Protein backbone atom coordinates (compact mmCIF):
# COMPACT_ATOMS: atom_id res chain seq x y z
CA UNK A 1 0.00 0.00 0.00
CA UNK A 2 1.21 3.49 -0.73
CA UNK A 3 0.64 6.70 1.11
CA UNK A 4 -2.51 8.75 0.44
CA UNK A 5 -2.45 12.47 1.08
CA UNK A 6 -4.82 15.37 0.42
CA UNK A 7 -3.53 18.12 -1.88
CA UNK A 8 -4.93 21.21 -0.17
CA UNK A 9 -3.00 22.65 2.80
CA UNK A 10 -4.91 22.12 6.02
CA UNK A 11 -7.09 19.43 4.45
CA UNK A 12 -7.65 16.14 6.20
CA UNK A 13 -4.76 13.80 5.51
CA UNK A 14 -4.62 10.03 5.50
CA UNK A 15 -1.64 7.78 5.31
CA UNK A 16 -1.91 4.05 5.04
CA UNK A 17 1.05 1.87 5.84
CA UNK A 18 1.68 -1.82 5.91
CA UNK A 19 1.11 -3.46 9.30
CA UNK A 20 3.98 -5.40 10.86
CA UNK A 21 4.34 -8.84 9.24
CA UNK A 22 3.82 -10.79 12.52
CA UNK A 23 0.46 -9.07 13.00
CA UNK A 24 -0.71 -10.17 9.57
CA UNK A 25 0.42 -13.75 10.17
CA UNK A 26 -1.26 -13.94 13.58
CA UNK A 27 -4.51 -12.38 12.37
CA UNK A 28 -4.76 -14.60 9.30
CA UNK A 29 -5.78 -11.58 7.27
CA UNK A 30 -4.30 -8.31 6.05
CA UNK A 31 -5.22 -5.59 8.59
CA UNK A 32 -4.68 -1.96 7.61
CA UNK A 33 -3.03 0.69 9.74
CA UNK A 34 -4.40 4.16 8.90
CA UNK A 35 -3.11 7.44 10.30
CA UNK A 36 -5.46 10.36 9.75
CA UNK A 37 -6.35 13.87 10.92
CA UNK A 38 -9.75 15.50 11.29
CA UNK A 39 -12.83 14.48 13.28
CA UNK A 40 -11.74 11.15 14.80
CA UNK A 41 -15.07 9.30 14.67
CA UNK A 42 -15.82 10.45 11.14
CA UNK A 43 -12.33 9.53 9.88
CA UNK A 44 -12.62 6.04 11.41
CA UNK A 45 -16.02 5.55 9.77
CA UNK A 46 -14.83 6.87 6.39
CA UNK A 47 -11.80 4.55 6.46
CA UNK A 48 -13.96 1.57 7.47
CA UNK A 49 -16.36 2.18 4.59
CA UNK A 50 -13.55 2.78 2.10
CA UNK A 51 -11.89 -0.56 2.79
CA UNK A 52 -15.13 -2.42 3.54
CA UNK A 53 -13.85 -3.32 7.00
CA UNK A 54 -15.50 -6.23 8.75
CA UNK A 55 -14.15 -5.19 12.17
CA UNK A 56 -13.05 -1.95 13.81
CA UNK A 57 -10.96 -2.09 17.01
CA UNK A 58 -11.13 1.10 19.08
CA UNK A 59 -10.19 2.20 22.59
CA UNK A 60 -12.92 2.54 25.20
CA UNK A 61 -12.27 6.12 26.28
CA UNK A 62 -10.32 9.22 25.45
CA UNK A 63 -9.21 12.11 27.63
CA UNK A 64 -12.32 12.04 29.84
CA UNK A 65 -12.07 9.08 32.24
CA UNK A 66 -15.78 9.26 33.25
CA UNK A 67 -18.42 7.10 31.62
CA UNK A 68 -18.39 3.73 29.95
CA UNK A 69 -17.41 4.98 26.48
CA UNK A 70 -15.66 8.07 25.24
CA UNK A 71 -17.49 10.27 22.74
CA UNK A 72 -15.47 9.01 19.75
CA UNK A 73 -15.94 5.35 20.69
CA UNK A 74 -19.66 5.88 21.21
CA UNK A 75 -20.15 7.57 17.83
CA UNK A 76 -18.20 4.82 16.05
CA UNK A 77 -20.19 2.07 17.80
CA UNK A 78 -23.51 3.74 16.94
CA UNK A 79 -22.73 4.58 13.30
CA UNK A 80 -20.36 1.84 12.16
CA UNK A 81 -21.22 -0.32 9.15
CA UNK A 82 -18.95 -3.03 10.65
CA UNK A 83 -18.63 -4.85 13.95
CA UNK A 84 -16.76 -2.82 16.58
CA UNK A 85 -14.42 -4.29 19.19
CA UNK A 86 -14.04 -1.82 22.07
CA UNK A 87 -10.88 -2.43 24.10
CA UNK A 88 -9.90 -0.95 27.49
C-alpha positions as CSV (number, residue, x, y, z in Angstrom):
1,X,0.0,0.0,0.0
2,X,1.2,3.5,-0.7
3,X,0.6,6.7,1.1
4,X,-2.5,8.7,0.4
5,X,-2.5,12.5,1.1
6,X,-4.8,15.4,0.4
7,X,-3.5,18.1,-1.9
8,X,-4.9,21.2,-0.2
9,X,-3.0,22.6,2.8
10,X,-4.9,22.1,6.0
11,X,-7.1,19.4,4.4
12,X,-7.6,16.1,6.2
13,X,-4.8,13.8,5.5
14,X,-4.6,10.0,5.5
15,X,-1.6,7.8,5.3
16,X,-1.9,4.1,5.0
17,X,1.0,1.9,5.8
18,X,1.7,-1.8,5.9
19,X,1.1,-3.5,9.3
20,X,4.0,-5.4,10.9
21,X,4.3,-8.8,9.2
22,X,3.8,-10.8,12.5
23,X,0.5,-9.1,13.0
24,X,-0.7,-10.2,9.6
25,X,0.4,-13.7,10.2
26,X,-1.3,-13.9,13.6
27,X,-4.5,-12.4,12.4
28,X,-4.8,-14.6,9.3
29,X,-5.8,-11.6,7.3
30,X,-4.3,-8.3,6.1
31,X,-5.2,-5.6,8.6
32,X,-4.7,-2.0,7.6
33,X,-3.0,0.7,9.7
34,X,-4.4,4.2,8.9
35,X,-3.1,7.4,10.3
36,X,-5.5,10.4,9.8
37,X,-6.3,13.9,10.9
38,X,-9.8,15.5,11.3
39,X,-12.8,14.5,13.3
40,X,-11.7,11.1,14.8
41,X,-15.1,9.3,14.7
42,X,-15.8,10.5,11.1
43,X,-12.3,9.5,9.9
44,X,-12.6,6.0,11.4
45,X,-16.0,5.6,9.8
46,X,-14.8,6.9,6.4
47,X,-11.8,4.6,6.5
48,X,-14.0,1.6,7.5
49,X,-16.4,2.2,4.6
50,X,-13.6,2.8,2.1
51,X,-11.9,-0.6,2.8
52,X,-15.1,-2.4,3.5
53,X,-13.9,-3.3,7.0
54,X,-15.5,-6.2,8.8
55,X,-14.2,-5.2,12.2
56,X,-13.0,-2.0,13.8
57,X,-11.0,-2.1,17.0
58,X,-11.1,1.1,19.1
59,X,-10.2,2.2,22.6
60,X,-12.9,2.5,25.2
61,X,-12.3,6.1,26.3
62,X,-10.3,9.2,25.4
63,X,-9.2,12.1,27.6
64,X,-12.3,12.0,29.8
65,X,-12.1,9.1,32.2
66,X,-15.8,9.3,33.2
67,X,-18.4,7.1,31.6
68,X,-18.4,3.7,29.9
69,X,-17.4,5.0,26.5
70,X,-15.7,8.1,25.2
71,X,-17.5,10.3,22.7
72,X,-15.5,9.0,19.7
73,X,-15.9,5.3,20.7
74,X,-19.7,5.9,21.2
75,X,-20.2,7.6,17.8
76,X,-18.2,4.8,16.1
77,X,-20.2,2.1,17.8
78,X,-23.5,3.7,16.9
79,X,-22.7,4.6,13.3
80,X,-20.4,1.8,12.2
81,X,-21.2,-0.3,9.2
82,X,-19.0,-3.0,10.7
83,X,-18.6,-4.8,14.0
84,X,-16.8,-2.8,16.6
85,X,-14.4,-4.3,19.2
86,X,-14.0,-1.8,22.1
87,X,-10.9,-2.4,24.1
88,X,-9.9,-0.9,27.5
